[in-house]
Amino acid sequence: MDRFSFAAALMAILLVPAANADRRSLVVDAPVVSVQPIVRTVAERIPHEVCRRERVRVVERGRVGSATPGLVGAVVGGTVAGVLGRNSRHQPVIAGAGALLGASIGHDRAQRRASQSYYVNEDVCEVEYERREREEVSGYRVSYRYNGTILHTRSDHYPGDTIPVRVEVSPLR
């Protein structure tokens, strides 16, 4: 050990008692007189699924992939309106209106044929919550005897037959 290390060790040995000269402490085991659990109520929400069968209407709309129904309706509507308005000076207007009306009717009929509806039974489910309460120990009230006096403290764990107690002694000034 070199001189510097030796001097530092010697200073530490001499200074520690000087720093603690005013205050001394020790730990003793005090006998436990009583232990009472501190109980709290904890509420929990427990999810669970509730299902029921329901009859549901399903409508399937098919796509009309062709313009033919509308075109056929326009030709038929225009021809019929043209024949009916033959002797009128407004015959071209009547034939045009008939063609538009025929196209609309042809399109609607094709759409109606393309859609289907039927009923199925389906499970309809919802999440409901059940409230449950439980008790849990959050700590202990501990009564112990030290120097003929009953003292009290709180502990996070069960202490057993004795509890360690720090006793500090300092001189009166």
Backbone bond lengths (Angstrom), bond angles and torsions (degrees), N, CA, C in turn:
res aa  C-N    CA-C-N  psi(-1)  N-CA   C-N-CA  omega(-1)  CA-C   N-CA-C  phi
1 M - - - 1.461 - - 1.525 107.53 -
2 D 1.311 116.40 129.76 1.463 119.13 -179.83 1.527 110.20 -79.14
3 R 1.295 115.79 173.43 1.478 121.18 -174.91 1.529 112.10 -64.20
4 F 1.330 115.04 -39.29 1.470 118.88 -177.45 1.534 110.69 -64.96
5 S 1.321 118.79 -46.46 1.469 122.63 178.92 1.510 110.67 -62.44
6 F 1.323 116.85 -41.73 1.452 121.23 179.69 1.531 110.57 -62.85
7 A 1.332 117.03 -41.59 1.473 121.69 -179.65 1.524 110.32 -66.58
8 A 1.324 117.85 -40.27 1.468 121.56 179.89 1.523 110.21 -65.74
9 A 1.324 117.81 -43.50 1.465 121.56 179.10 1.515 110.64 -63.44
10 L 1.309 117.72 -42.15 1.457 121.93 179.66 1.525 111.09 -64.05
11 M 1.342 117.27 -40.83 1.471 120.95 178.63 1.525 110.50 -63.96
12 A 1.332 116.49 -41.59 1.462 120.38 -179.72 1.521 110.44 -63.51
13 I 1.314 117.74 -42.62 1.468 121.40 -179.95 1.518 110.43 -64.12
14 L 1.317 117.88 -37.65 1.450 120.80 -178.58 1.530 112.99 -78.44
15 L 1.347 118.29 -32.47 1.467 120.84 -175.66 1.519 113.46 -81.27
16 V 1.336 120.01 -30.90 1.469 121.84 -177.13 1.518 111.04 -60.62
17 P 1.318 120.84 -50.41 1.471 118.36 178.35 1.522 112.23 -63.96
18 A 1.311 117.99 -32.20 1.463 119.65 179.08 1.518 110.92 -67.10
19 A 1.319 118.50 -37.28 1.462 121.47 -179.84 1.515 110.82 -69.53
20 N 1.328 118.14 -33.85 1.456 121.77 -177.82 1.523 112.84 -97.67
21 A 1.313 117.59 12.75 1.455 120.08 -177.01 1.519 111.49 -64.59
22 D 1.320 118.23 -32.74 1.455 120.98 -178.58 1.523 112.72 -82.25
23 R 1.297 118.62 -22.24 1.461 119.95 -172.87 1.528 109.23 -140.18
24 R 1.303 115.36 130.62 1.468 122.38 176.14 1.526 107.27 -127.90
25 S 1.347 117.24 145.13 1.453 119.83 176.07 1.512 109.21 -137.73
26 L 1.318 113.96 153.60 1.440 119.89 175.39 1.517 108.60 -145.55
27 V 1.320 116.27 159.67 1.464 121.52 -179.36 1.515 107.56 -111.30
28 V 1.355 114.85 129.27 1.458 120.93 177.93 1.519 108.66 -124.60
29 D 1.324 117.18 155.18 1.464 121.85 175.39 1.515 108.74 -93.58
30 A 1.355 115.65 116.43 1.460 120.80 179.85 1.524 108.05 -97.71
31 P 1.333 118.34 140.37 1.468 120.47 179.39 1.536 110.96 -70.28
32 V 1.328 115.34 136.18 1.469 121.76 178.85 1.519 108.32 -82.02
33 V 1.338 116.39 130.10 1.457 122.37 -179.38 1.528 110.07 -91.68
34 S 1.360 116.68 -44.68 1.472 119.83 179.02 1.523 109.82 -154.03
35 V 1.339 113.73 153.88 1.470 121.35 178.21 1.524 107.13 -133.25
36 Q 1.334 116.42 125.65 1.462 121.00 177.45 1.525 108.18 -122.28
37 P 1.341 117.33 125.14 1.468 119.14 178.24 1.534 110.83 -69.17
38 I 1.324 115.61 142.98 1.469 121.90 173.80 1.529 105.41 -98.53
39 V 1.319 115.60 112.86 1.461 121.51 -173.54 1.522 109.35 -108.11
40 R 1.328 115.54 136.21 1.472 120.11 174.59 1.523 108.28 -126.87
41 T 1.335 116.09 151.96 1.454 122.36 179.42 1.520 108.96 -94.89
42 V 1.320 115.87 129.12 1.461 121.98 -179.93 1.525 107.59 -114.58
43 A 1.343 116.92 127.15 1.471 122.00 178.60 1.522 108.92 -100.47
44 E 1.327 115.46 136.83 1.468 121.31 178.47 1.519 108.83 -126.00
45 R 1.331 116.11 146.32 1.466 122.15 173.04 1.523 107.14 -105.28
46 I 1.318 116.28 115.33 1.457 122.01 -177.21 1.537 107.87 -102.52
47 P 1.351 117.83 115.50 1.465 119.20 179.53 1.532 111.22 -79.08
48 H 1.333 115.65 143.42 1.457 120.88 171.10 1.528 108.50 -149.57
49 E 1.308 115.03 152.20 1.460 121.04 -174.37 1.526 109.62 -95.45
50 V 1.344 116.33 134.38 1.454 122.83 177.39 1.523 106.99 -118.92
51 C 1.343 116.70 124.44 1.465 121.00 -176.87 1.529 110.12 -120.67
52 R 1.328 115.42 152.01 1.466 121.79 174.97 1.527 107.95 -144.44
53 R 1.337 116.88 154.53 1.465 121.94 179.21 1.526 108.26 -90.18
54 E 1.330 115.97 133.66 1.461 121.37 176.90 1.514 109.07 -131.98
55 R 1.328 115.64 147.21 1.459 121.30 175.51 1.526 107.51 -87.79
56 V 1.327 115.74 123.89 1.463 121.30 -173.69 1.529 108.69 -124.10
57 R 1.331 116.49 135.08 1.469 121.28 176.82 1.524 108.77 -85.61
58 V 1.315 115.44 131.11 1.453 122.08 178.96 1.518 107.72 -114.44
59 V 1.318 116.60 126.68 1.463 121.82 177.81 1.512 107.29 -114.42
60 E 1.326 114.85 120.11 1.464 119.88 176.93 1.515 108.12 -104.88
61 R 1.280 114.80 122.12 1.460 119.92 177.56 1.518 107.81 -102.43
62 G 1.309 113.51 116.06 1.461 118.31 177.70 1.517 109.98 -82.36
63 R 1.277 115.72 156.23 1.460 120.15 176.80 1.511 108.67 -89.55
64 V 1.290 114.85 131.55 1.454 118.65 173.65 1.514 105.39 -82.62
65 G 1.329 115.94 111.62 1.453 119.55 -174.32 1.521 113.31 -85.29
66 S 1.305 117.28 -4.20 1.454 119.68 -174.30 1.523 110.05 -126.42
67 A 1.299 115.49 149.37 1.471 121.31 175.68 1.523 111.36 -91.68
68 T 1.323 116.76 1.72 1.467 121.57 -175.48 1.522 113.45 -57.65
69 P 1.346 120.89 -46.45 1.470 118.55 -178.80 1.532 112.42 -58.86
70 G 1.311 116.94 -40.12 1.465 119.70 178.72 1.525 112.03 -67.77
71 L 1.328 116.85 -40.62 1.476 120.53 179.46 1.520 111.23 -66.63
72 V 1.338 116.70 -43.95 1.470 120.24 178.35 1.518 109.61 -61.82
73 G 1.322 117.28 -42.61 1.464 120.66 177.90 1.515 111.67 -62.01
74 A 1.347 117.79 -37.59 1.467 120.98 179.23 1.522 110.73 -66.75
75 V 1.335 117.42 -42.47 1.475 121.19 -179.64 1.518 110.49 -65.26
76 V 1.352 115.73 -46.71 1.470 119.24 -179.06 1.520 109.89 -65.68
77 G 1.318 117.90 -45.03 1.462 120.73 -179.09 1.512 112.06 -64.71
78 G 1.324 117.23 -40.91 1.465 120.57 178.26 1.525 111.92 -66.22
79 T 1.338 116.98 -39.35 1.478 120.98 -179.61 1.516 110.68 -67.03
80 V 1.345 116.34 -47.19 1.465 119.94 -179.28 1.526 109.98 -63.31
81 A 1.314 118.24 -45.18 1.470 120.43 -179.66 1.520 110.49 -66.48
82 G 1.313 116.55 -35.89 1.475 119.12 178.31 1.519 111.71 -65.09
83 V 1.345 117.19 -38.76 1.475 120.84 178.96 1.517 109.64 -68.65
84 L 1.333 116.50 -40.58 1.466 119.27 -178.61 1.532 111.71 -69.46
85 G 1.290 118.32 -31.99 1.468 120.69 -178.17 1.515 111.85 -102.22
86 R 1.355 118.13 26.37 1.457 123.04 -172.90 1.515 113.56 -59.80
87 N 1.272 120.51 -42.76 1.457 122.43 -175.38 1.524 112.18 -93.17
88 S 1.337 118.18 11.52 1.453 121.16 -178.55 1.519 109.55 -99.93
89 R 1.333 116.21 147.97 1.458 118.37 176.49 1.523 110.71 -73.42
90 H 1.351 118.12 -11.67 1.456 123.01 178.39 1.536 111.73 -97.78
91 Q 1.306 116.04 18.49 1.462 121.21 -175.92 1.524 112.94 -55.73
92 P 1.364 122.31 -41.54 1.471 120.19 178.30 1.543 112.64 -64.18
93 V 1.328 117.24 -36.24 1.464 120.82 179.01 1.525 109.94 -68.41
94 I 1.347 116.00 -42.11 1.468 120.62 179.64 1.531 109.65 -64.90
95 A 1.319 117.86 -42.28 1.468 121.42 179.10 1.535 110.17 -63.97
96 G 1.332 118.42 -40.15 1.477 122.18 177.93 1.516 111.66 -64.03
97 A 1.332 116.11 -44.14 1.467 120.22 178.42 1.517 110.13 -63.96
98 G 1.326 117.48 -39.59 1.472 121.36 177.62 1.524 110.81 -63.65
99 A 1.345 116.43 -38.83 1.462 120.21 179.45 1.532 110.47 -65.15
100 L 1.334 117.47 -43.18 1.471 120.63 177.73 1.531 111.37 -63.29
101 L 1.312 116.71 -44.90 1.457 120.30 179.56 1.531 110.71 -64.05
102 G 1.332 117.42 -41.79 1.471 121.39 178.61 1.520 111.52 -64.36
103 A 1.330 117.68 -39.55 1.465 120.95 178.33 1.522 110.82 -63.68
104 S 1.322 116.27 -40.93 1.460 120.61 179.51 1.527 110.81 -65.72
105 I 1.309 117.46 -44.20 1.466 120.81 179.60 1.532 110.37 -64.08
106 G 1.331 117.94 -43.05 1.468 121.34 178.57 1.525 111.90 -61.29
107 H 1.313 115.96 -42.75 1.472 120.51 179.03 1.524 110.93 -64.11
108 D 1.349 118.06 -45.54 1.465 121.77 -179.56 1.530 111.83 -62.17
109 R 1.320 117.18 -40.44 1.477 119.97 179.66 1.523 111.00 -66.06
110 A 1.315 116.16 -38.91 1.468 119.35 178.96 1.532 110.31 -66.21
111 Q 1.324 117.53 -39.04 1.476 121.39 178.44 1.533 110.34 -65.33
112 R 1.328 117.03 -42.46 1.453 120.61 -178.02 1.526 110.72 -64.56
113 R 1.323 116.29 -38.53 1.454 120.21 178.74 1.530 110.97 -69.83
114 A 1.344 116.81 -31.15 1.461 120.46 -176.59 1.530 112.32 -78.17
115 S 1.351 118.62 -19.48 1.469 120.00 -178.43 1.523 109.92 -98.08
116 Q 1.338 113.82 143.36 1.460 120.62 178.23 1.517 107.65 -131.65
117 S 1.317 115.29 152.21 1.460 118.11 172.86 1.523 107.99 -135.01
118 Y 1.315 114.24 147.19 1.455 121.68 178.20 1.526 107.74 -155.58
119 Y 1.322 115.55 169.22 1.463 120.73 -178.30 1.529 110.17 -112.51
120 V 1.315 114.51 142.19 1.463 120.68 174.97 1.529 108.12 -133.04
121 N 1.320 115.84 157.41 1.465 121.26 173.28 1.519 107.93 -97.33
122 E 1.316 115.96 124.79 1.462 121.17 -178.69 1.519 109.96 -124.37
123 D 1.332 115.19 151.38 1.459 120.96 172.41 1.524 108.45 -82.91
124 V 1.307 116.22 124.89 1.463 122.11 175.87 1.526 105.82 -110.48
125 C 1.335 116.13 119.32 1.456 120.71 -173.55 1.528 111.10 -118.16
126 E 1.322 115.03 147.41 1.462 122.41 176.75 1.522 108.10 -136.26
127 V 1.326 116.26 154.10 1.460 121.18 176.15 1.532 107.64 -97.29
128 E 1.323 114.57 124.09 1.458 120.45 175.02 1.526 108.09 -115.49
129 Y 1.322 115.93 157.45 1.460 120.69 -177.67 1.521 110.35 -117.82
130 E 1.307 114.72 135.35 1.459 121.59 175.95 1.528 107.50 -107.12
131 R 1.308 116.00 132.42 1.463 120.36 179.76 1.522 108.65 -93.31
132 R 1.325 114.87 125.25 1.463 120.62 177.10 1.518 108.34 -123.89
133 E 1.316 114.44 138.81 1.461 119.92 177.13 1.520 108.49 -114.67
134 R 1.316 114.18 141.83 1.461 119.66 176.25 1.515 107.71 -140.95
135 E 1.317 114.23 156.03 1.458 119.60 178.92 1.519 108.75 -104.31
136 E 1.322 114.87 141.56 1.463 119.39 176.28 1.526 109.41 -138.28
137 V 1.317 114.74 149.41 1.461 121.10 179.72 1.524 108.11 -83.28
138 S 1.331 116.54 122.54 1.469 120.21 -179.30 1.529 112.23 -103.06
139 G 1.325 117.65 -5.53 1.465 121.42 179.08 1.515 109.74 168.80
140 Y 1.336 115.40 -171.54 1.465 121.17 -177.75 1.522 110.03 -138.02
141 R 1.353 115.84 139.36 1.462 121.64 169.55 1.526 106.14 -90.55
142 V 1.294 115.69 119.80 1.462 120.71 -174.93 1.532 108.85 -114.15
143 S 1.334 115.70 128.42 1.471 121.65 172.92 1.523 106.29 -108.37
144 Y 1.335 115.95 131.07 1.467 120.01 -179.39 1.527 109.55 -137.48
145 R 1.332 114.48 160.45 1.461 119.96 -177.15 1.534 107.95 -107.65
146 Y 1.335 115.14 128.34 1.466 120.14 173.87 1.525 108.06 -137.91
147 N 1.289 115.78 124.49 1.449 122.88 175.58 1.533 111.50 55.11
148 G 1.362 115.95 39.79 1.460 120.79 176.89 1.520 114.60 81.44
149 T 1.315 118.43 2.32 1.465 122.48 -178.26 1.535 109.21 -116.66
150 I 1.329 116.38 140.16 1.466 121.43 175.76 1.530 107.31 -88.81
151 L 1.317 116.05 122.39 1.469 122.61 179.55 1.530 108.43 -118.93
152 H 1.341 115.43 162.38 1.468 120.42 -175.43 1.529 109.52 -129.86
153 T 1.331 115.45 147.99 1.462 121.77 175.23 1.526 108.38 -152.20
154 R 1.294 115.10 172.89 1.469 121.52 175.93 1.520 107.47 -115.06
155 S 1.333 115.75 140.53 1.463 120.82 -179.66 1.524 109.28 -131.50
156 D 1.332 116.29 144.75 1.469 120.35 178.06 1.529 111.41 -78.76
157 H 1.316 117.76 -19.69 1.466 121.28 -178.27 1.536 109.44 -129.79
158 Y 1.314 115.22 162.62 1.465 120.50 -179.89 1.529 108.44 -68.46
159 P 1.350 118.80 126.53 1.463 120.24 -170.69 1.537 115.80 -79.19
160 G 1.308 118.51 -28.38 1.465 119.56 -174.31 1.524 110.58 94.02
161 D 1.353 116.36 -154.32 1.478 121.04 -176.63 1.519 113.37 -79.08
162 T 1.353 116.66 -26.57 1.471 120.21 -179.85 1.521 108.71 -132.85
163 I 1.329 114.18 162.29 1.462 120.18 178.21 1.534 107.34 -133.17
164 P 1.328 118.45 134.29 1.464 119.16 178.67 1.534 110.35 -71.75
165 V 1.317 116.13 134.56 1.458 122.60 -178.77 1.527 107.94 -128.00
166 R 1.345 116.63 128.79 1.468 120.89 176.28 1.526 107.94 -87.01
167 V 1.299 114.38 125.66 1.463 120.95 179.63 1.520 106.64 -112.04
168 E 1.332 116.64 125.66 1.458 121.04 179.28 1.513 109.22 -110.55
169 V 1.298 114.28 136.41 1.461 120.91 -179.65 1.528 107.16 -121.54
170 S 1.312 116.17 129.47 1.459 119.73 176.53 1.534 107.47 -140.86
171 P 1.327 116.37 146.97 1.478 119.55 -178.09 1.522 111.17 -72.33
172 L 1.314 115.26 150.89 1.453 120.81 174.00 1.524 108.15 -79.80
173 R 1.261 118.70 143.94 1.465 121.82 -177.83 1.489 110.54 -115.20
